[in-house]
């Protein structure tokens, strides 16, 4: 299994029961970073209320100081059940994001319907061919 600088998994009983995703700019090929965000925490439903998410938040906190992350944040939907998790871990509300639109999280992405057929590109091919011929004629005239 490949190692990751920003995705961590929680395992129990020989299986993955959750993961946390930290800011993508923690990759080894990124520059120095001082602001890190807990972008996502997921726990398998049958492992809810067993302290897994709390352990993952603490895991991120334990790495913050030795790595120089002096700005560790988390973004949580207002009213989300996980809000208490971050309050208990010592996080405090810091800013407000204003959103215009429905009072629900983003919808899952769906495939778009196929659009119209691509335009016929014969004119483009003709223009390229005319340019090539013009260049060839110019070269032949300068050689003579």
N, C-alpha and C positions, 0 to 999 in steps of 0.2 A: 504494500500500500504506500502511496506517495505521501510525503509529509507536507504540511501546509503551515504557513506563518499566520494565517488568519481564520482558518476553520478548525474547530476543535470538536471532538465527539465525546459523548459520555457513553460508557459501556457498562453493562451489568448482565450477569448470567450468560456471558459469552455473546451478547448481541448489542448493537448500537441502540440506545434508548433515547438519545437526544443529541443535539449539536448546538453550537453557538458560532455565529459568524461575526468577526470583527472587521473593521474597515479594510477594504481591499488594498489600501496603500501601505499595508504592513509587509507586503511582499519583500523578499530579499533584494530585488532589483529596484525598489523604490528608495528615495532619499530618506534623510532623517525625518522622523515623525514625532510630533508632540501631542497632536490631537487624535484620539482614537475613539471610535464609536462602536458600541455593541449594536450591530445592525439587525441581528436576528437571534432569537433563542427558540428552539423547538424541542418539545419533549413528547415522546410517544404517549397517547392518551392513557394507556394502562399503567404508565409510570408517573402520572400527575400526582401532586401532593406527596411526593416521596423525597423532596429535597434536591432533586436533580438540577433544576433550574438555578436554585440557590448556589449549589456547588459550582455551576458554570460561571455565574456572576463573580463568585469569589475567586475562581481560577483567573478570570480577566483582571480583577483587582490586584491579585498577588503578582501579576506580571507587570503592572503599570509602573510602579516606582523603579525597580531595577532597570527597566527599559527606557526610562525617561518620558513616559506618557503622563505629562502633567495635566492633561485635559481628557479624562475618560468620561464619555457620555453614553446615553442610551436614548433611543427614540421610541416612545410608546404611544399608542392611540389613546386618546382621552377616554377614560372609563374602562380601559382594558383590564382584565383580571390580573395581568402581570404587573400593574402599577405598584402594588404593595411589595412586590419582590424587590424593586429598586429602592423604595423608601426604606425597607428593612436593611438593605445593603449599604445605606448611608448616602444614597443619591438624593438630590433635592431638585425640585422644579427650577429650571433655569431660564427658559424662554417659551414663547408661545408661537405656534405656527398657525396662521389663519388660513382657513380653507373654504373656498366657495364651491358648493356642490352638495351632493347627497351626503347624508349622515351615516355613511357606511364605509368600511375599508374598500380599497380598490378592488374591482372585479377581476376575476381571472382573465387572462388574455385568450382570445379565441381566434381561430384562423380566419383570415379575410376571404371573402368570396373572390373567385378568379376575376380579374379585370378584363378589359377588352384585349383582343389579340394585339401583339406588338405591331407597330407600324412597319410597312414595307420599307426597307432601307436601300432600295435600288438607287435612289438619288445620291445617297452618301457614297455608295460604291462607285457610281459614275464620276462623282467629284474627285475621289481619290485617284481613279484611273486617269482622268483628264490631267491631274497634277503630275502624275508619274510620266505621262506622255510628254507634257510640256517640259519637264526636267530633262527627259531623254533628248528631245529635239534641241534644247539649249546646249546640252553637253556636246552633241554631235556637231552643232554649228561652230562651237568654239574650238573643237579639235581640228577642223579643216583649216 
